[in-house]
Amino acid sequence: MRKVNECVVLHVNLEDKSHFTEVFNEEDMKKYLGGRGIASLILYRDVPKNTDPYGQDNILVFAPGTLVGTNAPTAGRTTVIGKSPATGLFMKANMGGHWGAELKYTGYDALVIHGNSKEWVNLVITDNEILFESADCYLGLGVQETTEQIEEKYKDMPGISVCCIGQSGENLVKYAGIFNSMYNTAARGGLGTVMGAKKIKAISCYGRTGIRLHDTKKYLEVVEYVQQKIKNIGRCTYYKEYGTAGGMIGLNESGTLPVRNFQAGNMDNVYDISGQAIMEQGNFLRWESCFGCTISCKRYCKTTTKYIGTESGGPEYETISVFGAGCEVVDMDACLRANYLTNVYGLDCISTGAVIQWAMETAENGLLPNKFTDPATGIEYNLEFGNAEAMLILIDMIAFRRGIGDLLAEGVKIASERVGGESWKWAVESKGLEQSRVETRNSKAYALAFATNPRGPDHLYGQPMAEGGFSPEMRAIIKHITGDEKYAVPGSTEMKPEIVVWHEESYVMTDALGFCSRATLSTYAILPEDMAMLFESGTGIKMSEDDIFESARRVINLERSFNMREGVRRASDTLPWRLMNESIKNPKGDRSMNSTEELNNMLDQYYIIREWDETGLPLLGTIKKYGLDTIIREGDYDNGN
């Protein structure tokens, strides 16, 4: 048994196959909370300025949250952090499943991978040893086969948990993800690509070291209190029933469903590719849960009329939205097949679908041929919206960098630069990351959150869902932040900087402690005061609600500083061209868009709240306030103060 008041970090060097342990003490835990906070600290400290994301100086940090491995509801998440090959900036991705808990049970709270290996490795971590085993026998295999073969090899370790990459990671597709428990992925920003560059095919964990809480009685009381809230909140039940894909119909009705590469906000026949259809048309097979989860939003599904035999975990909203609505493929079986292929090949479904949409629109505008041939089969396909077969074969071609797939494997930013013309205008990205499927033209808090997100326009850094005011819990949060629930209006810019700041800081707590954002920032069942109580009773480290917010702000300033060191300034805090320059019409006929003036006004107030200067740089006083002047070195960046 071991306590959770420290963060025990295993450092592994692939160059010489060595390893050592580093311990972050209670003071460090109070400052950074563990998990994502400690991971961001290590990234800033250990990765030099201008490091090549594929080079040996880049690192990968795998950091389960501080409370992962305990019985806190939904505390099963792991944050993975490194420098992104897609953006060249700070990247954090997050995954559920069971791998994080298994790493905890080996006696380690985090894993840091240094250097690049000369040969492919399966890193095996147990309570007693660290093994660098050859992974040659797994090369060319998908995520599921790799996982199954490792589990079979180590069947004397029942419950061994495998984290691995698929063929896309081996082939350095810019947006390869890292998968564990077969279907749980740290998808965004190409951290699976970094894993491929380091020649790590898999990291397998098997542990039996228990976790001892500081005040078990108090901890269990808070756990029970939180669990009752989860049971009583309607949105938790909704996620259990329909999963995240249940939101397709509501978004379509409000005109906020990204359709046809963000050209429209609603479409016909959306029910056919909704979470409701999955449950009612025979696609659903069973519910699945991540470690410690009592919501169970995950499902395992199959095709029913085409691609028979296709079964996989998912699909989530983002998957159906990006392939179904985005590519205009109104075909559930095709969406399920796309979900299956991205899971097998180890791809980020958002970036994969986004680059396929971009290619379809580029062909439509005459900057790419309207037909392409798969070199593997010689079969020709029409490159156009609505073509399910073209969409599916492109996923395959991207994973193996075959034909036009080699171009698309670079992502929309680089692909549009190579194709030229005005194709960059419909390359829906910022900072080099393809935007997740959120319509920000009529959701102003999301617009600001996506613009300031250090990893790019994505929902898993701030996720200010409460701005919609769709539930009593959301309206209560807006009132708590602003003093009045009248600010729960997506189309207004009023108080949006304050709303975004609160959500970003709450997300730090969520990641650092290991909770699922479904419980903290989608349903608001687990609030910052709950997380502070769980942290204190679990670790014995005194932590008030004010304290936990201060720690979160420290982490955000550190992550911001990493990007500042790489040259990011205010000009990078923007949205994709299409979302800043083209309007969108909702079903009522009303049009909305973002404007430069509107975004700049929100940025000004956001920077003031954050105590950054007008260019977005943390002020010297801010750096000192959070004790970061001992970490951020002189010359890292000139903040002009």
N, C-alpha and C positions, 0 to 999 in steps of 0.2 A: 504494500500500500504506500502511496506517496501523496503529498499535499499538492494543492494547486496554487499556492501563494508565490511560486517562482515559475519562470519559463525556462525549461531545460531544452537547449537547442543543439541538435546534432548537425555538425558541419562535415560534409563529405567532399573530398577533392578527387575529381575524376582523373586528373593528370597523373597522380602517383598512387591512387587507390588508398589514400589515407583518410583518417577521420578524427575529429576531436569534439569535445563537448564544451559548450559555453552556457553559463547560467545567468539569467537576468533576475535580479533580486526583487524584493517587495517594493522598494522605491521605484524601480523601473516599471513594475507592474502597475503601480498607482499612476504613473505618468502616461503609460502607453496602453494599459489594459490587457496586454497579451495579444495573441492572434495577429490580426492585421496591423495593429499598432507596432508591435515588435518587428514584424516583417518589414514594414516601411522604414523603420529605423535602420535595420540591417541593410536594406537596399541602398539607402542614402550613404551609409557609412562605407560599404564594401564595393560599390560600383562607381568607378571614376567617371568624371565628366567625359562626354563624347565616346563612351564605350560602344563598340560594335555589338548590336544585339545578338549576333551569331558568334561573337568572339568569346575567348576563354575568360575574359574579365566580367562578362555578364553572369548573373547568378539567377537561380530559381529558389524562391523561399516558399515552402509549403507550411502553412500555419493554421492548424485547427484552432478554433476559438478556445478561450480559457476554460469554458464550462462544458466543452465537448467531452463526451464520455461519462457525463453525469446524467441524471434523469430529468433535467430541466427540459420542458417541452420545446421541441424543434432544435435543440442544441446539438446539431450534427454537421455543421458547416465548416468547410476548410477554405481559407483564402490562399491563393497562389499569387505571388508577386514577382515581377522581373521587369526588365526593360523590353518594350515591345518592338518586334521587327516590323509591325504594321505601321506604328506611329513614331517610333524612335523615342518614345516617352515612357513615363511611369505607366505601369499596367498592373491592375489587380483583377483577377478573375476569381470566381467563387463556385464551389461545388458542394453538393449534398452527398448522399450515399452513406457508406459506412467506413470508408478508408480513414477519415480523420480520427474517428474513435479508436480504430485499430492502431494507428500510429501512437496515440496517447497511451494505449495499453502496453506499448513496448517500453515505456518510461520516458519518451521524448514528447515535448510540446510543439516542436517545430523542426523542420529539416531544411538545411541550406545546401544547395548543390553548387559547387565551385568548379571551374575549369571545364574542358571538353575532353571526352574520352577518345582514344584512337580506335577502339572497337566497341561494338554495340553491347550494352550492359543491361542486365536485370538486377537492380539493386534490391537486396533482400535484407530487411531489418527485423530483428526479433529482440526479445528481452536480453539475450545473451551475446549476440554477434551481429556483425555487419558483413554481408557477403556481396562481392562484386562478381556476379555470375554472367557467363556469356549469354547474349540474347540472340545470337545468330539464328537459332532454330525458330525464332518468332518473327523474323523479318518477312515482310510481305503479307503478314496476317492482319486482319482487322481487329478492332477492339474486342469483340466478343470471343473470337477464336483465341486471341492472345490470353485473355482472362481465363478461359476454360482450360487451356493447356497448362498454364502456370498453376491453377488450382489442382489439376490432376497430378502434376509433378510433385506438389507439396501436399498431397492428400493426408500425410501424417500430421499436417498442421490445419486441422479443420477450422474453417472460418478465416483463413488467410485472405487478406483484402488486397486487390490488385488495382493499381493506378497506372495507366499506360496510354500510349498514342497509337493511332492507326496508320494506314498507309500515307495519309496526307501529311502527317508529321514527319515520317521518314523522307518524304519528297519535298519537304520544306515549303509546303503551301503556306502563304503568309498568314492564314487565319486557321491553322490547325489548333484543335483544343486538346485538353488533357481529360481523360475519362477514368472514372472509377466505378466499381460495382456495375460495370458494363454500360450504363445509360446516364450516369451522373457526370456532368462536365463542367470544368473550368474553361469556358469556350472562348471568351473574347480576347482579341488582341494578339493572337498568335503565340501564346505561351507554350502550346504544344509544339510549335515550330522551334522554339528555343530548346525544348526537350529533345527534339530531333537533331538539332545542331550539336547538342552535347552528346548525342548517340546514347541516350537513355531510352530504351524501349519500354521499360516498366519499372515501377517501384512497388515492391510487395511487402506488406507488413503483417506480422503475427505477434501478438503480445498478450500477456496474461497478468500484467502488473495493475493492481487495483488503484482506485483514486479515493483519497480520504478527504472529506469536507471538514472545514473548520467548525461549523455549527450545524450539524446535520438536522437537528430539530427545527431550527429557524429556516434553514434552506428548504426543507420539505413543506413547511407551512407556506412559504412563498410560491413554491412549485404548485401546490394544491390551489392556491388563490389564482394563479395565472391559468392553470388548467381549467378552472371553472369559467374564467372569462372566455377562453377559447370555445368551450362548449356552448356558451350563451350568445356568442356573436354570430349573426346570420351569415356574414360573408365567409366565415370559416366553414360553415355547413355547405355553402354554395361551392366553395373550392373543392370540398370533398365530393360533391355530387357531379360537377361538370369540369373540374380542373380549370387551369388558367384559360383554356380555349373556350370556356363558357362566355367569355367577354366579347366574342366576335359579333354577336347579334346586337348587343347594346351599343358597341362602338359604331357599327354600321348605321344604326338608327340615328345616332347623333352626328353622323358625318365625320367621324374621327378615325375611321378604319383606313390605314394606308393602302390604297389600291393602285395598281398599275404604276409601280415605282413612284408613289406619292403624287401621281397626277390627279387623283380623285380621292374622295373620303367615304364613298359608299358604293355598293355594287348590288346586282340582282342575285338572288338565290344563295345568299350568304349562309342560310341555315344548313345547306348541304355540306359545308365545311366548318361547322361549329362544334363546340363541345357537347351541345345537346344532341346533335346528330350522331356523334360517337356512341352515346349511351342508348340511343333509340333505334339505330340502324344495324346493330349487331357487330360493331367494331370493337366494343369494349370486352376485354377478357378478365381483368382483375385490377384491383387497386394495389398500389405499392407505396411503401413509406421509406423515407430516409431514417437514419438513426435518430431515435428519440422523438419522432414526429407523431403528433396526435391529430393532425389535420388530414394527412394523406391525400394531398392534391394530385399525386402522381397516379397515372394509370398505365396499364400495359395493354396494347391494342393489336388488332390484326386487320388485314384487308378482307373484303367479303366477296368481291366480284372479279377483280383483276389482281395480278401480281400475287396469286394465291400462294400461301406459305410465308408471306411477309408478316413478321411479328416483331415488335420492339417496344421498349419503354417510351412513353410519350404518346402523342405529341403535345407540346406546350403551345400556348397562344402564339409565341414568336414564330414557331415552325409553321403552323398553319397559315398565319398571317403573311409570312414572307414568301411562301411557295404558293399558297392558295389565292389570297387576295392580291399580293404583289405581282405575281406572274400571271394572274387571271386564270388560274387552273382550278375551276370549280368542280373538283373531283376528289372526294375524300380518300379513295384508294391511292390515287397518285400522290396526295399529300402524305399519307402514311408511308408510302414507298420512299418518298424523299426524306422523311424523318428517319426511316430505317437506314438508308444509304449514308446520311451524314453521321449517324451514330456508328455505323460499321467502319467508315473511313476515318472517323475522328475529326470531323469538320465542325466549325462554328456555323450553325444553320443560318444565323442572321446574315453574316457576311457572304455565305454561299448563295443564298437566295437573292441578296442585294446585287451581287455582281452579275447574276443571271438576268435579273430585271434590267440592269444597265445595258447588258449586251442586246437584249431584245429591243430596247428603245433605240439603241445606237444603230442597229440594223434597220429599224423602222425609219430612221432619219438618214439612211444612206451612207453612214460612216463605217459600217461593217457590212460584209456580204449578207444577204438575207437567207443564205443557205450555208450550211457547214457540213463537213464529212468527218465521221469518226475514223481515224486511221486504223483502228483495231479491227474494224468490220467492213469498212468501205461504204457503209450506209450513210445516205444523205438525209439531213433534217432541215426543216424550215425554222429559221431563228425568228420567232414571233411570239407575242403574248398569247396565252391560251394553249400553247403546244406542250402538253404534258410529257410526251416522249422526248422532245428536245430538252426540256427541263431536266428530266431524269438522267439522260445520257451525259448532259453537261456536268452533273455532279460527279459522275464516274470519271470523265475526262479531266476535271479539275483535280481530283484526288491523285491522279497518276500523271498530271501535267502533260496530257496527250492532246495534240492538235491545238485548237483554240483554247483548250483548257489550260495550256501553259500561260497564256496571257491572262486569263481570268483568275488564275491562282495567285496573281499578284495583288488582287483587290481592285476596287473601283478607282482609287486615286491614281495608282501607277498605270492601270489599264487605260484610263482616259488620257493620261499624259502621252502614252505611246500612240494611241489612235488619233488624237488631236482633234482639230475642229472645235465645235462647241460641246463635245461630248462630256466635258467637265461639268457643264451646267446641270446635267441630270445624273452625275455621279454623286449620290446622296451620302456624303461623308463630310467630316470635319476632323482636323488633326490626323487624318489618315484612317480613321475608323468609320466603317459603315454605320449609319444611324439605325438604332433598334426601332421596332415598329410602333412608334408613338408619334401621333400627329401633333406637332408643336405649334402649328399656326393658330390654333384656337385653345391652346393650353399654355398660358404664359409662364407659370411656374416651371413647367417642364422645359419650356424654351430657354429660360435662364439656367436651369440645372444642367441641361445638355450643353449649353455654351461654355459653362465654367468647369464642367467635368474634366479632370486632368487626363482621363483615358479616351475622351471623345464623346460624341453625342449618344448617350446610352442611359438607360433607366436605372442601372444598378450601382449608382454612386449617391444619388440623392432621392430619387423616386418620390416626388411630392404628390402622391396620389390624393391626399386629403383636399387638394385645391378643388376637386370636383364636388365635394360635399355630398357624395352619394349615400352616405350612411350616417347614423347618429354619432358613431365614433369619429368619423372624418370631420363632421361639423364641430364636435367638441375639441378636436385637436386644433382646428383653425382658430377657434375662440381662445384656446389656451395660448397660442402663439401670438395672436394679434389683438386679443381683447374683444373680438366681435366675429361671430360666425358669418356675417354678411360678406366677408372677404373670401368665402368659399365659392368663388366665381372664376372658372377657368379662363374666360376671355378678358379679364381685367388684369392690369399690371399692378394694381394697388396692393401693397404689403407682400408682393411676391418675393422680394429679396429676403425678408424675414422668414417667410415660409420655407424657402429653399435652404437657408442656413440651418434651420432647425432639423430639417430632414437629412441634410448631409451629415450633421453631427450625430443624429440618431443612427444613421447607417454605419458610422464608425463603430459605435457601441455594438450594433448588431453583428458586424463582422468580427470584431475583436473578441467578443464573448462566444461567438459561434452560433448565433441564432439565425433562423430563416427569416428573410424579409417578409415572407408571407404572414408571419405572426406579428412582426413589429411595424412594418410600413405598408402593408396592404390591408390588414384588418385592424391594426392598432390594438391588438389584444395584449401584447407585451410592450409596455411603455418604458421610457428611460428610468423612471423611479423604480420600476420592477427590476430592471437590469442592474441598477445600483444595489438594490437589496440582495439580489442573487449573488452578485460579485462579492459583496461584503461578507455575507454568511458563508459563501463557499470558500473564500480565500482567507478571511480574517483580516483583510486590509480595509480600513475605514474608508467608506466611499459614499458621499452624499450625492443627491441629484446634481447639485452645482459642480461637485468634483468630477463627476463622470462627463459632464459637458465640457469642462475645462480640458480634460484629457483628450476628448475627441477633437477639440480645436487645435491642440498641439499636433495631433496626427495629421490633420488637414493641412496645417502650415508646413509640415515636413514634406508631405506629398506634393504640395504646390511648389515648394522650393526645389525639389528634384527636377521638375519641368522648367523652372526658371533657370536652373543651372544649364539646361539644354537649349536655352534661348527663347523659350516661350514668353510672350508678352500679351498685352491686351488684344492685339489683332487676332490672336489665335482663339480667343474666347468668343467664338461666333458659331453660326449654324450653317448647314449646307446651303449652297446658292439657291437651290429651288425653294427652300423653305423661307428664304429671306426676300425672294424676288417674284415669286408666283403666288397668287391667291388660290384658295380652295373654296369650293361651294358646298354647303351642307344641304340636306334634303329639303330644307325650308326655302332654299334659294339664297340664303345669306352667304356672303363671302368674308373670309378672314385671311390675314397673313401677318407675318412679322415685319417690322420696319427697323431700320438701323437706329433711328431716333429712340424708338421704344426700347430696343435692346440696350442701347447705350445708357439710357436713364436707369434701367434696372441694374446694369453693371456698376454704375457710379455708386448707387446705394449699397449694393452687395459688397463692393470693395471697402466702403466706409465701415460697414458692420464687421467685416473680416479684419479691419485695421491693416489694409494694404494700400499702396499708393495708387495714383490714377492709371498707372500702366499695369496694375495687377500684381506688383511685387510686394511681398510682405515687408512692412517697415522694419527698420533696425530695432525700434522699440518693441515691436511685436515679436521679433525673433528672441529678444532678450526676455520678454515677458514670459514666454513659454520655455525658457531655459534651453533654447535650440542653438544659442551662440557657441556652445561647446561642441556642436555637431556640424553646423554649417560653417565651413572654413572660409577664411578671408580670401577673396578672389573667386569664390564659387560663382557669384554674380554681383554686379554693381547695383545696389538698390538706391543709390543716390542720396542716402541719408547718413 
